[in-house]
Amino acid sequence: MVVEDDPVFRQLVSDYCRQQGMTVAEAEDGQHGLEQFALSRPDIALVDLCMPRMGGLEFLQKLAETAPQLPSIVITANKAMSDVVEALRNGAWDYLMKPLADLQVLHNAMVDCLRESGGLEPPERTNSIGTEWESPEQSLVMSENFEALQNDTATAQLVQAQLFPATSQTFANCNFTYNLYRSEPVSALLCDGFECGEHHYCAYLAKVSPSGNVSAFVSVLLRSFLNQKLKRFRQGGSTAVLEPYAMLSYLNEQLVKSGLSCALEMAYMVLDLQSRRVAIGRAGTDIKVFLRNEDQLSRIILPETPPIGVAGDNRPHSHFRDLAPGQALVLLEGAEHVRRDLLNNRFQGVCDSKSTGGCVQLKATG
């Protein structure tokens, strides 16, 4: 389904999709899109953001309530990254910027989304259909959004700030808290925590290298990639989001394909809320993993592996640990002040500091 108020662009995209063998429903705004969705039940939605009557953000919100499993791609000329971030938070799987110089980019994005949603088997990697960006002009590095964030620190800081989680989250019988210390406007450290169904909670800590405004763009990419796997799980498909090794391998593949030329140290953990068993995956060496008992931290030694984004055949390491009530798993990167604030239970979320570092704590509370 194509939801677009510009009749020329809507016709262009619709005709292209029909040439690829798809049946296409068209809508001129969000309200019309909801009506068309009820009639046609499409496999994917292509959505503009700025439309009369009902814009793309409101449409995505209502679509997420009605059909949370439906993959959606935002296609917009709106250069406000805050709107793109909001679209991703509302469940959009991907976004593309107008004008589309090559409709093959749209084709590849749709193939990726349909493959992740279970609506399409992975195609053979050929020149006509593939999931690789086939030229520098198609890579994310060349997108206007990336250039805007690279050149505008204030915008990069604003975009990243919208993606940081609340300082503390409690879900069922676990608690997620964190500290990120930054010495520059854009943090090289990223983290998040989120429930995955009724019985699991996921959390991660990551560090982008080199640091700088690129970290904001990586924040957006991570949210988009995680959204895809989380939606796939919620619709009863892939369980990769619950498997640290699978998630880190997937993120490595996507970051290599993006062409960003950055490395991502990352630790990802999944707590089974019924058994209190934690699965931990790590790529890189800078982020350390600890078992916490009150004011004691016991290091969990994991093998050294390359960071994400460096090589296509990266093999991150996985580990399992059972938590007793009151115990916590801690992901930590940085100097002594990070450990000190952690043990004193001073959690402030993102804060400015002369020294960088960060920690994520996932605690079994019952």
KOLZANU-81176 format. One record per residue (C-alpha): residue in three letters; x, y, z. Coordinates in steps of 0.02 Angstrom, whole numbers, plus 32768, in hexadecimal, padded with zeros to 4 digits. Layout:
residues N
ALAXYZ ...
***
This chain:
residues 366
MET800080008000 VAL804180AC7FD0 VAL8007813C8040 GLU803F81DE7FEC ASP7FE982857FCA ASP805382B27F32 PRO7FF4825F7EA1 VAL808B825E7E2D PHE8100820A7EAA ARG807581957EE4 GLN8058815E7E31 LEU811381487E12 VAL812B80D77EA9 SER808980787E8C ASP80B380557DD6 TYR8161801B7E05 CYS811A7FA37E87 ARG809D7F5F7E08 GLN812C7F417D8F GLN817B7ED47E16 GLY80DE7E687E1A MET808B7EB77EB2 THR7FD57EE57ECB VAL7FCF7F9A7F06 ALA7F4E7FFC7F6A GLU7F6180B97F65 ALA7F2F813D7FE4 GLU7F3F81FB7FDF ASP7F518215809C GLY7F5481B88140 GLN7E9881B28156 HIS7E81816B80A9 GLY7F1180F480CF LEU7EB580AA8165 GLU7E1B809080F9 GLN7E82803D8071 PHE7EDA7FD080F0 ALA7E347F8D812F LEU7E027F61807C SER7EA47F1B8036 ARG7F097EDA80CB PRO7FB37EFB8079 ASP80587EA480A1 ILE80BB7F4780AE ALA8097800380B9 LEU80FB808F8067 VAL80D1813080C4 ASP80F281E980AC LEU80FD8253814A CYS80B482FB8116 MET800182E480D9 PRO7F59833E80F2 ARG7ECD82FF8164 MET7F3C827B81B6 GLY7FF9828181AA GLY806F81EF81A4 LEU809D81EF825E GLU7FE781E28296 PHE7FC7815F8210 LEU805980F6824F GLN801A81038302 LYS7F6D80C582D1 LEU7FB6803F8260 ALA8022800082F0 GLU7F847FEC835A THR7F267F9182D0 ALA7FB07F2A827E PRO80527F3182E3 GLN809D7EA78277 LEU808D7F0981D3 PRO81357F488192 SER81377FFF815F ILE81B6806D8106 VAL81B4812B8113 ILE81DB81858070 THR81E68240808F ALA823382E48057 ASN82298322810B LYS82DC83408142 ALA82AD835181FA MET830582BD8249 SER829582D082E2 ASP820182998277 VAL826182058232 VAL829181D182E2 GLU81DC81E2831A ALA81A681768286 LEU822180EF82BC ARG81E180FA836E ASN813180E4832A GLY8163804282D6 ALA81A580708229 TRP82227FEC81F0 ASP8289805A817C TYR828C8104812B LEU82C2814A8083 MET82DA81FF804E LYS828C824F7FB5 PRO82B982607F2B LEU82DD81A87F0C ALA836981AC7E8D ASP835B80F17E71 LEU82BC808E7E92 GLN83287FF37EAB VAL834D803D7F58 LEU829280357F7D HIS828A7F847F3A ASN83197F4D7FAA ALA82CA7F9E8042 MET82247F478021 VAL82797E9F8008 ASP82D57EB380AF CYS82347EE1810C LEU81CE7E5680BE ARG82557DD880E2 GLU825C7E0D8198 SER819E7E0A81A8 GLY81967D598162 GLY81377D9280C8 LEU81C47D688050 GLU824C7CE4804A PRO82FD7D2B8040 PRO83257D447F87 GLU83C27D0F7F30 ARG84417D9A7F31 THR843E7DD37E7D ASN84517E7B7E28 SER83957E8B7E0C ILE835D7E637EBF GLY83CC7E697F57 THR83DF7EAB8005 GLU84887EFC7FEA TRP849D7FB47FC1 GLU84E77FA17F15 SER854380457F01 PRO858580D47F6D GLU84F481417F33 GLN847980C57F81 SER84D480B48027 LEU8494810280C8 VAL8535816580D5 MET84FF81CB803C SER845181F3807D GLU842582A880A0 ASN83F5827B8153 PHE84A282378176 GLU84F482D2812F ALA847F83428193 LEU84AC82EB8235 GLN856582EB820C ASN856483A781F1 ASP84EB83DD8279 THR851A83AD832A ALA847F83FC8377 THR840C83948307 ALA847182F68328 GLN8464831383E4 LEU83A8833183D9 VAL838B82948371 GLN83F1822883E6 ALA839C826E8482 GLN82F282328441 LEU8331817F843A PHE837A816E84E9 PRO83098109855D ALA82C481408605 THR83488137868E SER82EC80AB86E7 GLN826C802D86A8 THR82157FA5870B PHE81C07F1686B0 ALA81787E7C8705 ASN82027E41877B CYS82977E9F8733 ASN82DC7F508738 PHE83447FA886B2 THR83B0804086DE TYR84458095868F ASN84C58122868D LEU8517816A85F2 TYR859F81EE860C ARG85CA825B8576 SER865282DD8562 GLU860E831784B8 PRO855E834A8480 VAL854482A38426 SER85648207848E ALA85CE817C8446 LEU8576810684C0 LEU84C680C7849B CYS844F805B84FE ASP839B80218508 GLY832A7FAA8566 PHE82847F63852B GLU82097ED88552 CYS81F77E4D84D4 GLY81517DF784F0 GLU81187DCB859F HIS81AD7D6185D0 HIS824C7DB98596 TYR82A67E5E85AB CYS83357E948538 ALA83BC7F178556 TYR845F7F4E8506 LEU84F27FC38517 ALA85547FF8847D LYS85E780698455 VAL860180B983AA SER86AE80D58363 PRO86E181528325 SER867B81C38396 GLY86228260835A ASN858182888301 VAL857F81DE82A9 SER854681968351 ALA849D81EA833B PHE848581978293 VAL84B880EF82DA SER8435810A8363 VAL83AF811B82DD LEU83EE8082827F LEU83F18017831C ARG833E80488346 SER8307801D8295 PHE83607F748292 LEU831F7F44833F ASN826E7F7A8310 GLN82707EFE8280 LYS82A47E6A82EB LEU822E7E9B8379 LYS819A7EA78304 ARG81C77E0182B5 PHE81C67DB18361 ARG81217E008395 GLN80C97DBB82FD GLY81017D0B8329 GLY81937CFF82B1 SER824E7D0B82D3 THR82917CFB8385 ALA83377D4C8358 VAL83167DDF83CC LEU83217D63845E GLU83C67D1A8421 PRO845D7D8C8440 TYR84CD7D3083C6 ALA844A7D3D833B MET84277DF58361 LEU84DE7E2A8363 SER85007DC982C3 TYR846A7E1C8270 LEU849E7ECA82AA ASN854F7EAA826C GLU850E7E7A81C0 GLN84A07F1581B7 LEU85277F8D81F3 VAL85A57F468176 LYS85247F5B80EB SER84FF800E811F GLY85AD804980EA LEU85C180B88184 SER8674807C81A3 CYS8661807E825F ALA86797FFB82E5 LEU85FB7FD2836D GLU862F7F828411 MET858F7F358454 ALA854C7EC484DD TYR84997E8684D0 MET843C7E248555 VAL83927DCF8563 LEU83437DA5860B ASP82C57D188614 LEU824D7D5C8697 GLN820D7CB086C9 SER82B17C5386E2 ARG831D7CEF8703 ARG839B7CAA8686 VAL83FC7D2E8626 ALA84457D148579 ILE84D57D8B8556 GLY852B7DB184B1 ARG85C07E218496 ALA86207E6383FF GLY86C07EC18426 THR87247ECD84C7 ASP87067F7A8515 ILE865E7F528567 LYS86737EE38600 VAL85EE7E72864B PHE85D77E608707 LEU85687E01877F ARG85307E76880B ASN85057E4288BD GLU84DC7EDF8922 ASP85837F3D8927 GLN85EA7EB288D9 LEU86147EA58820 SER86567E0087DB ARG869F7E07872D ILE865E7D8A86AD ILE86EF7D648639 LEU86BD7D588582 PRO872D7D3184EC GLU876B7DC38484 THR870F7DDA83DF PRO87117E628359 PRO86947EF28368 ILE85FA7EFE82F9 GLY860D7F4E824F VAL86C17F1C8230 ALA86AD7E7781D3 GLY861C7E1D8182 ASP86477D7581D3 ASN86527DB48287 ARG86297D2F830A PRO85F47D8083AF HIS85FD7D1D8450 SER85677CE284B8 HIS855B7CB68570 PHE84D07C8285E9 ARG84BA7CAA86A0 ASP84307C88871F LEU83FF7D178793 ALA83C27D048845 PRO83407D838882 GLY83997E2888A3 GLN842C7E008832 ALA84517E678798 LEU84B37E5D86F6 VAL85197EF986D0 LEU85627F33862B LEU85EB7FB3864E GLU8664801D85E9 GLY86D380A6862D ALA873480E686C2 GLU872380D4877E HIS869B81598790 VAL862580E9872B ARG863D805A87A5 ARG863180CE883C ASP858981188809 LEU8549806B87DD LEU857180238888 ASN852680BC88DC ASN848880A38873 ARG84968152882A PHE843E813D8783 GLN842481DC8720 GLY841081A1866C VAL8472821085F5 CYS84DF8292864A ASP85708304861A SER861A82DB8662 LYS86D282FC8647 SER86EB823F8637 THR868681CD85C8 GLY8641812285F3 GLY85A080CA8618 CYS854680388666 VAL84A47FD88653 GLN845B7F7386E2 LEU83D57EEE86CF LYS839A7EB08779 ALA832B7E1D87A8 THR82B37E658829 GLY82497DCE8852 
***
